[in-house]
Amino acid sequence: MASQVPITSTPLPGIGTQYTLKTQGGRALSIVAARDGRRSLAIFEIDDPDACGPGVRLTPAEAAALAELLTED
């Protein structure tokens, strides 16, 4: 996962891995990559990670489609 934006990864035993990207605007995007292939997306404030907004659970196909939309020029 090469990137100029720092991304942290945290193992979640029995679940998968959480990846967190901190934005310049003071927010954090969190993706939980589950072992079964599903992905969950959540957004929260860097200073208060417990105050997470609504999340979205994505199937592998939905995650791939979102990634494609985010990387298109």
mmCIF file of the N, C-alpha and C atoms, coordinates in Angstrom:
data_MODEL
# 
_entry.id   MODEL 
# 
loop_
_atom_site.group_PDB 
_atom_site.id 
_atom_site.type_symbol 
_atom_site.label_atom_id 
_atom_site.label_alt_id 
_atom_site.label_comp_id 
_atom_site.label_asym_id 
_atom_site.label_entity_id 
_atom_site.label_seq_id 
_atom_site.pdbx_PDB_ins_code 
_atom_site.Cartn_x 
_atom_site.Cartn_y 
_atom_site.Cartn_z 
_atom_site.occupancy 
_atom_site.B_iso_or_equiv 
_atom_site.pdbx_formal_charge 
_atom_site.auth_seq_id 
_atom_site.auth_comp_id 
_atom_site.auth_asym_id 
_atom_site.auth_atom_id 
_atom_site.pdbx_PDB_model_num 
ATOM 1   N N  . MET A 1 1  ? 0.838   -1.176  0.000   1.00 0.00 ? 1  MET A N  1 
ATOM 2   C CA . MET A 1 1  ? 0.000   0.000   0.000   1.00 0.00 ? 1  MET A CA 1 
ATOM 3   C C  . MET A 1 1  ? 0.886   1.244   0.000   1.00 0.00 ? 1  MET A C  1 
ATOM 4   N N  . ALA A 1 2  ? 1.442   1.621   -1.134  1.00 0.00 ? 2  ALA A N  1 
ATOM 5   C CA . ALA A 1 2  ? 2.315   2.785   -1.239  1.00 0.00 ? 2  ALA A CA 1 
ATOM 6   C C  . ALA A 1 2  ? 1.473   4.051   -1.239  1.00 0.00 ? 2  ALA A C  1 
ATOM 7   N N  . SER A 1 3  ? 1.879   5.023   -0.442  1.00 0.00 ? 3  SER A N  1 
ATOM 8   C CA . SER A 1 3  ? 1.106   6.245   -0.332  1.00 0.00 ? 3  SER A CA 1 
ATOM 9   C C  . SER A 1 3  ? 1.941   7.343   0.290   1.00 0.00 ? 3  SER A C  1 
ATOM 10  N N  . GLN A 1 4  ? 1.657   8.588   -0.068  1.00 0.00 ? 4  GLN A N  1 
ATOM 11  C CA . GLN A 1 4  ? 2.297   9.718   0.578   1.00 0.00 ? 4  GLN A CA 1 
ATOM 12  C C  . GLN A 1 4  ? 1.513   10.135  1.813   1.00 0.00 ? 4  GLN A C  1 
ATOM 13  N N  . VAL A 1 5  ? 0.348   9.590   2.003   1.00 0.00 ? 5  VAL A N  1 
ATOM 14  C CA . VAL A 1 5  ? -0.492  9.868   3.158   1.00 0.00 ? 5  VAL A CA 1 
ATOM 15  C C  . VAL A 1 5  ? -0.251  8.772   4.189   1.00 0.00 ? 5  VAL A C  1 
ATOM 16  N N  . PRO A 1 6  ? 0.067   9.154   5.442   1.00 0.00 ? 6  PRO A N  1 
ATOM 17  C CA . PRO A 1 6  ? 0.319   8.120   6.450   1.00 0.00 ? 6  PRO A CA 1 
ATOM 18  C C  . PRO A 1 6  ? -0.939  7.307   6.756   1.00 0.00 ? 6  PRO A C  1 
ATOM 19  N N  . ILE A 1 7  ? -0.780  6.016   6.742   1.00 0.00 ? 7  ILE A N  1 
ATOM 20  C CA . ILE A 1 7  ? -1.866  5.094   7.068   1.00 0.00 ? 7  ILE A CA 1 
ATOM 21  C C  . ILE A 1 7  ? -1.360  4.159   8.152   1.00 0.00 ? 7  ILE A C  1 
ATOM 22  N N  . THR A 1 8  ? -2.118  4.064   9.247   1.00 0.00 ? 8  THR A N  1 
ATOM 23  C CA . THR A 1 8  ? -1.745  3.135   10.307  1.00 0.00 ? 8  THR A CA 1 
ATOM 24  C C  . THR A 1 8  ? -2.575  1.869   10.164  1.00 0.00 ? 8  THR A C  1 
ATOM 25  N N  . SER A 1 9  ? -2.013  0.756   10.579  1.00 0.00 ? 9  SER A N  1 
ATOM 26  C CA . SER A 1 9  ? -2.760  -0.503  10.563  1.00 0.00 ? 9  SER A CA 1 
ATOM 27  C C  . SER A 1 9  ? -2.739  -1.100  11.960  1.00 0.00 ? 9  SER A C  1 
ATOM 28  N N  . THR A 1 10 ? -3.887  -1.633  12.353  1.00 0.00 ? 10 THR A N  1 
ATOM 29  C CA . THR A 1 10 ? -4.047  -2.232  13.670  1.00 0.00 ? 10 THR A CA 1 
ATOM 30  C C  . THR A 1 10 ? -4.686  -3.602  13.502  1.00 0.00 ? 10 THR A C  1 
ATOM 31  N N  . PRO A 1 11 ? -3.997  -4.673  13.935  1.00 0.00 ? 11 PRO A N  1 
ATOM 32  C CA . PRO A 1 11 ? -4.610  -5.995  13.858  1.00 0.00 ? 11 PRO A CA 1 
ATOM 33  C C  . PRO A 1 11 ? -5.816  -6.079  14.797  1.00 0.00 ? 11 PRO A C  1 
ATOM 34  N N  . LEU A 1 12 ? -6.882  -6.683  14.321  1.00 0.00 ? 12 LEU A N  1 
ATOM 35  C CA . LEU A 1 12 ? -8.071  -6.921  15.131  1.00 0.00 ? 12 LEU A CA 1 
ATOM 36  C C  . LEU A 1 12 ? -8.250  -8.435  15.230  1.00 0.00 ? 12 LEU A C  1 
ATOM 37  N N  . PRO A 1 13 ? -7.738  -9.052  16.297  1.00 0.00 ? 13 PRO A N  1 
ATOM 38  C CA . PRO A 1 13 ? -7.767  -10.511 16.413  1.00 0.00 ? 13 PRO A CA 1 
ATOM 39  C C  . PRO A 1 13 ? -9.169  -11.085 16.187  1.00 0.00 ? 13 PRO A C  1 
ATOM 40  N N  . GLY A 1 14 ? -9.241  -12.077 15.328  1.00 0.00 ? 14 GLY A N  1 
ATOM 41  C CA . GLY A 1 14 ? -10.493 -12.748 15.021  1.00 0.00 ? 14 GLY A CA 1 
ATOM 42  C C  . GLY A 1 14 ? -11.374 -11.998 14.038  1.00 0.00 ? 14 GLY A C  1 
ATOM 43  N N  . ILE A 1 15 ? -10.986 -10.777 13.669  1.00 0.00 ? 15 ILE A N  1 
ATOM 44  C CA . ILE A 1 15 ? -11.805 -9.957  12.773  1.00 0.00 ? 15 ILE A CA 1 
ATOM 45  C C  . ILE A 1 15 ? -11.077 -9.657  11.477  1.00 0.00 ? 15 ILE A C  1 
ATOM 46  N N  . GLY A 1 16 ? -9.885  -9.064  11.593  1.00 0.00 ? 16 GLY A N  1 
ATOM 47  C CA . GLY A 1 16 ? -9.119  -8.654  10.412  1.00 0.00 ? 16 GLY A CA 1 
ATOM 48  C C  . GLY A 1 16 ? -8.150  -7.553  10.781  1.00 0.00 ? 16 GLY A C  1 
ATOM 49  N N  . THR A 1 17 ? -8.108  -6.498  9.978   1.00 0.00 ? 17 THR A N  1 
ATOM 50  C CA . THR A 1 17 ? -7.186  -5.386  10.202  1.00 0.00 ? 17 THR A CA 1 
ATOM 51  C C  . THR A 1 17 ? -7.918  -4.069  10.015  1.00 0.00 ? 17 THR A C  1 
ATOM 52  N N  . GLN A 1 18 ? -7.618  -3.104  10.897  1.00 0.00 ? 18 GLN A N  1 
ATOM 53  C CA . GLN A 1 18 ? -8.162  -1.758  10.761  1.00 0.00 ? 18 GLN A CA 1 
ATOM 54  C C  . GLN A 1 18 ? -7.075  -0.860  10.191  1.00 0.00 ? 18 GLN A C  1 
ATOM 55  N N  . TYR A 1 19 ? -7.412  -0.133  9.120   1.00 0.00 ? 19 TYR A N  1 
ATOM 56  C CA . TYR A 1 19 ? -6.510  0.837   8.509   1.00 0.00 ? 19 TYR A CA 1 
ATOM 57  C C  . TYR A 1 19 ? -7.096  2.225   8.750   1.00 0.00 ? 19 TYR A C  1 
ATOM 58  N N  . THR A 1 20 ? -6.258  3.155   9.202   1.00 0.00 ? 20 THR A N  1 
ATOM 59  C CA . THR A 1 20 ? -6.737  4.503   9.495   1.00 0.00 ? 20 THR A CA 1 
ATOM 60  C C  . THR A 1 20 ? -5.898  5.529   8.750   1.00 0.00 ? 20 THR A C  1 
ATOM 61  N N  . LEU A 1 21 ? -6.578  6.409   8.037   1.00 0.00 ? 21 LEU A N  1 
ATOM 62  C CA . LEU A 1 21 ? -5.959  7.500   7.296   1.00 0.00 ? 21 LEU A CA 1 
ATOM 63  C C  . LEU A 1 21 ? -6.414  8.800   7.948   1.00 0.00 ? 21 LEU A C  1 
ATOM 64  N N  . LYS A 1 22 ? -5.463  9.622   8.381   1.00 0.00 ? 22 LYS A N  1 
ATOM 65  C CA . LYS A 1 22 ? -5.803  10.902  9.004   1.00 0.00 ? 22 LYS A CA 1 
ATOM 66  C C  . LYS A 1 22 ? -5.734  11.999  7.951   1.00 0.00 ? 22 LYS A C  1 
ATOM 67  N N  . THR A 1 23 ? -6.807  12.799  7.865   1.00 0.00 ? 23 THR A N  1 
ATOM 68  C CA . THR A 1 23 ? -6.876  13.860  6.864   1.00 0.00 ? 23 THR A CA 1 
ATOM 69  C C  . THR A 1 23 ? -6.321  15.168  7.415   1.00 0.00 ? 23 THR A C  1 
ATOM 70  N N  . GLN A 1 24 ? -5.977  16.076  6.507   1.00 0.00 ? 24 GLN A N  1 
ATOM 71  C CA . GLN A 1 24 ? -5.502  17.397  6.916   1.00 0.00 ? 24 GLN A CA 1 
ATOM 72  C C  . GLN A 1 24 ? -6.596  18.191  7.605   1.00 0.00 ? 24 GLN A C  1 
ATOM 73  N N  . GLY A 1 25 ? -7.843  17.840  7.358   1.00 0.00 ? 25 GLY A N  1 
ATOM 74  C CA . GLY A 1 25 ? -8.979  18.540  7.957   1.00 0.00 ? 25 GLY A CA 1 
ATOM 75  C C  . GLY A 1 25 ? -9.312  18.103  9.367   1.00 0.00 ? 25 GLY A C  1 
ATOM 76  N N  . GLY A 1 26 ? -8.515  17.202  9.947   1.00 0.00 ? 26 GLY A N  1 
ATOM 77  C CA . GLY A 1 26 ? -8.746  16.779  11.322  1.00 0.00 ? 26 GLY A CA 1 
ATOM 78  C C  . GLY A 1 26 ? -9.690  15.608  11.484  1.00 0.00 ? 26 GLY A C  1 
ATOM 79  N N  . ARG A 1 27 ? -9.950  14.920  10.414  1.00 0.00 ? 27 ARG A N  1 
ATOM 80  C CA . ARG A 1 27 ? -10.803 13.733  10.478  1.00 0.00 ? 27 ARG A CA 1 
ATOM 81  C C  . ARG A 1 27 ? -9.973  12.501  10.211  1.00 0.00 ? 27 ARG A C  1 
ATOM 82  N N  . ALA A 1 28 ? -10.545 11.368  10.500  1.00 0.00 ? 28 ALA A N  1 
ATOM 83  C CA . ALA A 1 28 ? -9.882  10.100  10.218  1.00 0.00 ? 28 ALA A CA 1 
ATOM 84  C C  . ALA A 1 28 ? -10.862 9.194   9.489   1.00 0.00 ? 28 ALA A C  1 
ATOM 85  N N  . LEU A 1 29 ? -10.370 8.526   8.460   1.00 0.00 ? 29 LEU A N  1 
ATOM 86  C CA . LEU A 1 29 ? -11.141 7.516   7.743   1.00 0.00 ? 29 LEU A CA 1 
ATOM 87  C C  . LEU A 1 29 ? -10.620 6.169   8.193   1.00 0.00 ? 29 LEU A C  1 
ATOM 88  N N  . SER A 1 30 ? -11.512 5.317   8.605   1.00 0.00 ? 30 SER A N  1 
ATOM 89  C CA . SER A 1 30 ? -11.122 4.000   9.085   1.00 0.00 ? 30 SER A CA 1 
ATOM 90  C C  . SER A 1 30 ? -11.768 2.936   8.209   1.00 0.00 ? 30 SER A C  1 
ATOM 91  N N  . ILE A 1 31 ? -10.950 2.015   7.746   1.00 0.00 ? 31 ILE A N  1 
ATOM 92  C CA . ILE A 1 31 ? -11.438 0.867   6.984   1.00 0.00 ? 31 ILE A CA 1 
ATOM 93  C C  . ILE A 1 31 ? -11.099 -0.379  7.789   1.00 0.00 ? 31 ILE A C  1 
ATOM 94  N N  . VAL A 1 32 ? -12.098 -1.187  8.089   1.00 0.00 ? 32 VAL A N  1 
ATOM 95  C CA . VAL A 1 32 ? -11.843 -2.484  8.703   1.00 0.00 ? 32 VAL A CA 1 
ATOM 96  C C  . VAL A 1 32 ? -11.945 -3.522  7.596   1.00 0.00 ? 32 VAL A C  1 
ATOM 97  N N  . ALA A 1 33 ? -10.826 -4.181  7.336   1.00 0.00 ? 33 ALA A N  1 
ATOM 98  C CA . ALA A 1 33 ? -10.766 -5.244  6.335   1.00 0.00 ? 33 ALA A CA 1 
ATOM 99  C C  . ALA A 1 33 ? -10.969 -6.567  7.063   1.00 0.00 ? 33 ALA A C  1 
ATOM 100 N N  . ALA A 1 34 ? -12.172 -7.107  6.959   1.00 0.00 ? 34 ALA A N  1 
ATOM 101 C CA . ALA A 1 34 ? -12.497 -8.355  7.646   1.00 0.00 ? 34 ALA A CA 1 
ATOM 102 C C  . ALA A 1 34 ? -11.880 -9.539  6.919   1.00 0.00 ? 34 ALA A C  1 
ATOM 103 N N  . ARG A 1 35 ? -11.652 -10.595 7.663   1.00 0.00 ? 35 ARG A N  1 
ATOM 104 C CA . ARG A 1 35 ? -11.039 -11.794 7.077   1.00 0.00 ? 35 ARG A CA 1 
ATOM 105 C C  . ARG A 1 35 ? -11.929 -12.442 6.027   1.00 0.00 ? 35 ARG A C  1 
ATOM 106 N N  . ASP A 1 36 ? -13.247 -12.198 6.087   1.00 0.00 ? 36 ASP A N  1 
ATOM 107 C CA . ASP A 1 36 ? -14.154 -12.806 5.106   1.00 0.00 ? 36 ASP A CA 1 
ATOM 108 C C  . ASP A 1 36 ? -14.274 -11.981 3.820   1.00 0.00 ? 36 ASP A C  1 
ATOM 109 N N  . GLY A 1 37 ? -13.488 -10.888 3.709   1.00 0.00 ? 37 GLY A N  1 
ATOM 110 C CA . GLY A 1 37 ? -13.481 -10.085 2.496   1.00 0.00 ? 37 GLY A CA 1 
ATOM 111 C C  . GLY A 1 37 ? -14.299 -8.809  2.578   1.00 0.00 ? 37 GLY A C  1 
ATOM 112 N N  . ARG A 1 38 ? -15.199 -8.717  3.555   1.00 0.00 ? 38 ARG A N  1 
ATOM 113 C CA . ARG A 1 38 ? -16.002 -7.502  3.679   1.00 0.00 ? 38 ARG A CA 1 
ATOM 114 C C  . ARG A 1 38 ? -15.148 -6.348  4.180   1.00 0.00 ? 38 ARG A C  1 
ATOM 115 N N  . ARG A 1 39 ? -15.590 -5.145  3.884   1.00 0.00 ? 39 ARG A N  1 
ATOM 116 C CA . ARG A 1 39 ? -14.926 -3.933  4.339   1.00 0.00 ? 39 ARG A CA 1 
ATOM 117 C C  . ARG A 1 39 ? -15.958 -3.046  5.009   1.00 0.00 ? 39 ARG A C  1 
ATOM 118 N N  . SER A 1 40 ? -15.546 -2.357  6.066   1.00 0.00 ? 40 SER A N  1 
ATOM 119 C CA . SER A 1 40 ? -16.405 -1.379  6.725   1.00 0.00 ? 40 SER A CA 1 
ATOM 120 C C  . SER A 1 40 ? -15.679 -0.047  6.727   1.00 0.00 ? 40 SER A C  1 
ATOM 121 N N  . LEU A 1 41 ? -16.406 1.011   6.415   1.00 0.00 ? 41 LEU A N  1 
ATOM 122 C CA . LEU A 1 41 ? -15.855 2.362   6.346   1.00 0.00 ? 41 LEU A CA 1 
ATOM 123 C C  . LEU A 1 41 ? -16.496 3.202   7.435   1.00 0.00 ? 41 LEU A C  1 
ATOM 124 N N  . ALA A 1 42 ? -15.675 3.932   8.205   1.00 0.00 ? 42 ALA A N  1 
ATOM 125 C CA . ALA A 1 42 ? -16.184 4.831   9.239   1.00 0.00 ? 42 ALA A CA 1 
ATOM 126 C C  . ALA A 1 42 ? -15.375 6.121   9.206   1.00 0.00 ? 42 ALA A C  1 
ATOM 127 N N  . ILE A 1 43 ? -15.996 7.210   9.646   1.00 0.00 ? 43 ILE A N  1 
ATOM 128 C CA . ILE A 1 43 ? -15.335 8.509   9.712   1.00 0.00 ? 43 ILE A CA 1 
ATOM 129 C C  . ILE A 1 43 ? -15.467 9.019   11.136  1.00 0.00 ? 43 ILE A C  1 
ATOM 130 N N  . PHE A 1 44 ? -14.363 9.553   11.687  1.00 0.00 ? 44 PHE A N  1 
ATOM 131 C CA . PHE A 1 44 ? -14.421 10.097  13.041  1.00 0.00 ? 44 PHE A CA 1 
ATOM 132 C C  . PHE A 1 44 ? -13.437 11.241  13.180  1.00 0.00 ? 44 PHE A C  1 
ATOM 133 N N  . GLU A 1 45 ? -13.579 11.997  14.271  1.00 0.00 ? 45 GLU A N  1 
ATOM 134 C CA . GLU A 1 45 ? -12.668 13.095  14.569  1.00 0.00 ? 45 GLU A CA 1 
ATOM 135 C C  . GLU A 1 45 ? -11.393 12.517  15.165  1.00 0.00 ? 45 GLU A C  1 
ATOM 136 N N  . ILE A 1 46 ? -10.233 13.029  14.745  1.00 0.00 ? 46 ILE A N  1 
ATOM 137 C CA . ILE A 1 46 ? -8.955  12.520  15.246  1.00 0.00 ? 46 ILE A CA 1 
ATOM 138 C C  . ILE A 1 46 ? -8.870  12.670  16.757  1.00 0.00 ? 46 ILE A C  1 
ATOM 139 N N  . ASP A 1 47 ? -9.359  13.807  17.287  1.00 0.00 ? 47 ASP A N  1 
ATOM 140 C CA . ASP A 1 47 ? -9.264  14.066  18.722  1.00 0.00 ? 47 ASP A CA 1 
ATOM 141 C C  . ASP A 1 47 ? -10.245 13.253  19.553  1.00 0.00 ? 47 ASP A C  1 
ATOM 142 N N  . ASP A 1 48 ? -11.265 12.659  18.925  1.00 0.00 ? 48 ASP A N  1 
ATOM 143 C CA . ASP A 1 48 ? -12.269 11.896  19.663  1.00 0.00 ? 48 ASP A CA 1 
ATOM 144 C C  . ASP A 1 48 ? -12.705 10.676  18.859  1.00 0.00 ? 48 ASP A C  1 
ATOM 145 N N  . PRO A 1 49 ? -11.858 9.641   18.806  1.00 0.00 ? 49 PRO A N  1 
ATOM 146 C CA . PRO A 1 49 ? -12.189 8.469   17.990  1.00 0.00 ? 49 PRO A CA 1 
ATOM 147 C C  . PRO A 1 49 ? -13.417 7.705   18.471  1.00 0.00 ? 49 PRO A C  1 
ATOM 148 N N  . ASP A 1 50 ? -13.855 7.949   19.717  1.00 0.00 ? 50 ASP A N  1 
ATOM 149 C CA . ASP A 1 50 ? -15.057 7.277   20.209  1.00 0.00 ? 50 ASP A CA 1 
ATOM 150 C C  . ASP A 1 50 ? -16.329 7.896   19.638  1.00 0.00 ? 50 ASP A C  1 
ATOM 151 N N  . ALA A 1 51 ? -16.226 9.100   19.098  1.00 0.00 ? 51 ALA A N  1 
ATOM 152 C CA . ALA A 1 51 ? -17.381 9.788   18.520  1.00 0.00 ? 51 ALA A CA 1 
ATOM 153 C C  . ALA A 1 51 ? -17.444 9.506   17.023  1.00 0.00 ? 51 ALA A C  1 
ATOM 154 N N  . CYS A 1 52 ? -17.582 8.264   16.689  1.00 0.00 ? 52 CYS A N  1 
ATOM 155 C CA . CYS A 1 52 ? -17.613 7.828   15.294  1.00 0.00 ? 52 CYS A CA 1 
ATOM 156 C C  . CYS A 1 52 ? -19.000 8.063   14.711  1.00 0.00 ? 52 CYS A C  1 
ATOM 157 N N  . GLY A 1 53 ? -19.026 8.570   13.491  1.00 0.00 ? 53 GLY A N  1 
ATOM 158 C CA . GLY A 1 53 ? -20.293 8.755   12.796  1.00 0.00 ? 53 GLY A CA 1 
ATOM 159 C C  . GLY A 1 53 ? -20.789 7.427   12.243  1.00 0.00 ? 53 GLY A C  1 
ATOM 160 N N  . PRO A 1 54 ? -21.870 7.471   11.487  1.00 0.00 ? 54 PRO A N  1 
ATOM 161 C CA . PRO A 1 54 ? -22.392 6.238   10.896  1.00 0.00 ? 54 PRO A CA 1 
ATOM 162 C C  . PRO A 1 54 ? -21.354 5.577   9.993   1.00 0.00 ? 54 PRO A C  1 
ATOM 163 N N  . GLY A 1 55 ? -21.311 4.279   10.015  1.00 0.00 ? 55 GLY A N  1 
ATOM 164 C CA . GLY A 1 55 ? -20.388 3.526   9.176   1.00 0.00 ? 55 GLY A CA 1 
ATOM 165 C C  . GLY A 1 55 ? -21.123 2.859   8.030   1.00 0.00 ? 55 GLY A C  1 
ATOM 166 N N  . VAL A 1 56 ? -20.355 2.332   7.102   1.00 0.00 ? 56 VAL A N  1 
ATOM 167 C CA . VAL A 1 56 ? -20.916 1.637   5.946   1.00 0.00 ? 56 VAL A CA 1 
ATOM 168 C C  . VAL A 1 56 ? -20.177 0.321   5.780   1.00 0.00 ? 56 VAL A C  1 
ATOM 169 N N  . ARG A 1 57 ? -20.916 -0.780  5.687   1.00 0.00 ? 57 ARG A N  1 
ATOM 170 C CA . ARG A 1 57 ? -20.315 -2.085  5.419   1.00 0.00 ? 57 ARG A CA 1 
ATOM 171 C C  . ARG A 1 57 ? -20.411 -2.350  3.928   1.00 0.00 ? 57 ARG A C  1 
ATOM 172 N N  . LEU A 1 58 ? -19.282 -2.744  3.320   1.00 0.00 ? 58 LEU A N  1 
ATOM 173 C CA . LEU A 1 58 ? -19.209 -2.970  1.878   1.00 0.00 ? 58 LEU A CA 1 
ATOM 174 C C  . LEU A 1 58 ? -18.839 -4.412  1.566   1.00 0.00 ? 58 LEU A C  1 
ATOM 175 N N  . THR A 1 59 ? -19.450 -4.958  0.522   1.00 0.00 ? 59 THR A N  1 
ATOM 176 C CA . THR A 1 59 ? -19.026 -6.264  0.023   1.00 0.00 ? 59 THR A CA 1 
ATOM 177 C C  . THR A 1 59 ? -17.714 -6.066  -0.731  1.00 0.00 ? 59 THR A C  1 
ATOM 178 N N  . PRO A 1 60 ? -16.983 -7.149  -1.039  1.00 0.00 ? 60 PRO A N  1 
ATOM 179 C CA . PRO A 1 60 ? -15.760 -6.990  -1.823  1.00 0.00 ? 60 PRO A CA 1 
ATOM 180 C C  . PRO A 1 60 ? -16.003 -6.262  -3.152  1.00 0.00 ? 60 PRO A C  1 
ATOM 181 N N  . ALA A 1 61 ? -17.097 -6.560  -3.832  1.00 0.00 ? 61 ALA A N  1 
ATOM 182 C CA . ALA A 1 61 ? -17.394 -5.904  -5.111  1.00 0.00 ? 61 ALA A CA 1 
ATOM 183 C C  . ALA A 1 61 ? -17.682 -4.418  -4.914  1.00 0.00 ? 61 ALA A C  1 
ATOM 184 N N  . GLU A 1 62 ? -18.410 -4.080  -3.849  1.00 0.00 ? 62 GLU A N  1 
ATOM 185 C CA . GLU A 1 62 ? -18.705 -2.677  -3.567  1.00 0.00 ? 62 GLU A CA 1 
ATOM 186 C C  . GLU A 1 62 ? -17.430 -1.916  -3.210  1.00 0.00 ? 62 GLU A C  1 
ATOM 187 N N  . ALA A 1 63 ? -16.554 -2.539  -2.424  1.00 0.00 ? 63 ALA A N  1 
ATOM 188 C CA . ALA A 1 63 ? -15.283 -1.907  -2.055  1.00 0.00 ? 63 ALA A CA 1 
ATOM 189 C C  . ALA A 1 63 ? -14.425 -1.660  -3.296  1.00 0.00 ? 63 ALA A C  1 
ATOM 190 N N  . ALA A 1 64 ? -14.400 -2.621  -4.208  1.00 0.00 ? 64 ALA A N  1 
ATOM 191 C CA . ALA A 1 64 ? -13.625 -2.462  -5.443  1.00 0.00 ? 64 ALA A CA 1 
ATOM 192 C C  . ALA A 1 64 ? -14.201 -1.337  -6.300  1.00 0.00 ? 64 ALA A C  1 
ATOM 193 N N  . ALA A 1 65 ? -15.528 -1.255  -6.382  1.00 0.00 ? 65 ALA A N  1 
ATOM 194 C CA . ALA A 1 65 ? -16.163 -0.193  -7.163  1.00 0.00 ? 65 ALA A CA 1 
ATOM 195 C C  . ALA A 1 65 ? -15.869 1.176   -6.554  1.00 0.00 ? 65 ALA A C  1 
ATOM 196 N N  . LEU A 1 66 ? -15.914 1.284   -5.232  1.00 0.00 ? 66 LEU A N  1 
ATOM 197 C CA . LEU A 1 66 ? -15.605 2.543   -4.561  1.00 0.00 ? 66 LEU A CA 1 
ATOM 198 C C  . LEU A 1 66 ? -14.153 2.939   -4.797  1.00 0.00 ? 66 LEU A C  1 
ATOM 199 N N  . ALA A 1 67 ? -13.244 1.982   -4.685  1.00 0.00 ? 67 ALA A N  1 
ATOM 200 C CA . ALA A 1 67 ? -11.821 2.259   -4.929  1.00 0.00 ? 67 ALA A CA 1 
ATOM 201 C C  . ALA A 1 67 ? -11.613 2.765   -6.353  1.00 0.00 ? 67 ALA A C  1 
ATOM 202 N N  . GLU A 1 68 ? -12.317 2.177   -7.300  1.00 0.00 ? 68 GLU A N  1 
ATOM 203 C CA . GLU A 1 68 ? -12.195 2.607   -8.694  1.00 0.00 ? 68 GLU A CA 1 
ATOM 204 C C  . GLU A 1 68 ? -12.687 4.042   -8.860  1.00 0.00 ? 68 GLU A C  1 
ATOM 205 N N  . LEU A 1 69 ? -13.806 4.373   -8.223  1.00 0.00 ? 69 LEU A N  1 
ATOM 206 C CA . LEU A 1 69 ? -14.327 5.736   -8.306  1.00 0.00 ? 69 LEU A CA 1 
ATOM 207 C C  . LEU A 1 69 ? -13.373 6.742   -7.679  1.00 0.00 ? 69 LEU A C  1 
ATOM 208 N N  . LEU A 1 70 ? -12.741 6.373   -6.584  1.00 0.00 ? 70 LEU A N  1 
ATOM 209 C CA . LEU A 1 70 ? -11.837 7.281   -5.884  1.00 0.00 ? 70 LEU A CA 1 
ATOM 210 C C  . LEU A 1 70 ? -10.524 7.487   -6.623  1.00 0.00 ? 70 LEU A C  1 
ATOM 211 N N  . THR A 1 71 ? -10.149 6.563   -7.495  1.00 0.00 ? 71 THR A N  1 
ATOM 212 C CA . THR A 1 71 ? -8.860  6.667   -8.172  1.00 0.00 ? 71 THR A CA 1 
ATOM 213 C C  . THR A 1 71 ? -8.971  7.080   -9.635  1.00 0.00 ? 71 THR A C  1 
ATOM 214 N N  . GLU A 1 72 ? -10.188 7.236   -10.157 1.00 0.00 ? 72 GLU A N  1 
ATOM 215 C CA . GLU A 1 72 ? -10.348 7.673   -11.543 1.00 0.00 ? 72 GLU A CA 1 
ATOM 216 C C  . GLU A 1 72 ? -9.946  9.128   -11.678 1.00 0.00 ? 72 GLU A C  1 
ATOM 217 N N  . ASP A 1 73 ? -9.372  9.467   -12.834 1.00 0.00 ? 73 ASP A N  1 
ATOM 218 C CA . ASP A 1 73 ? -8.993  10.865  -13.097 1.00 0.00 ? 73 ASP A CA 1 
ATOM 219 C C  . ASP A 1 73 ? -10.115 11.618  -13.750 1.00 0.00 ? 73 ASP A C  1 
# 
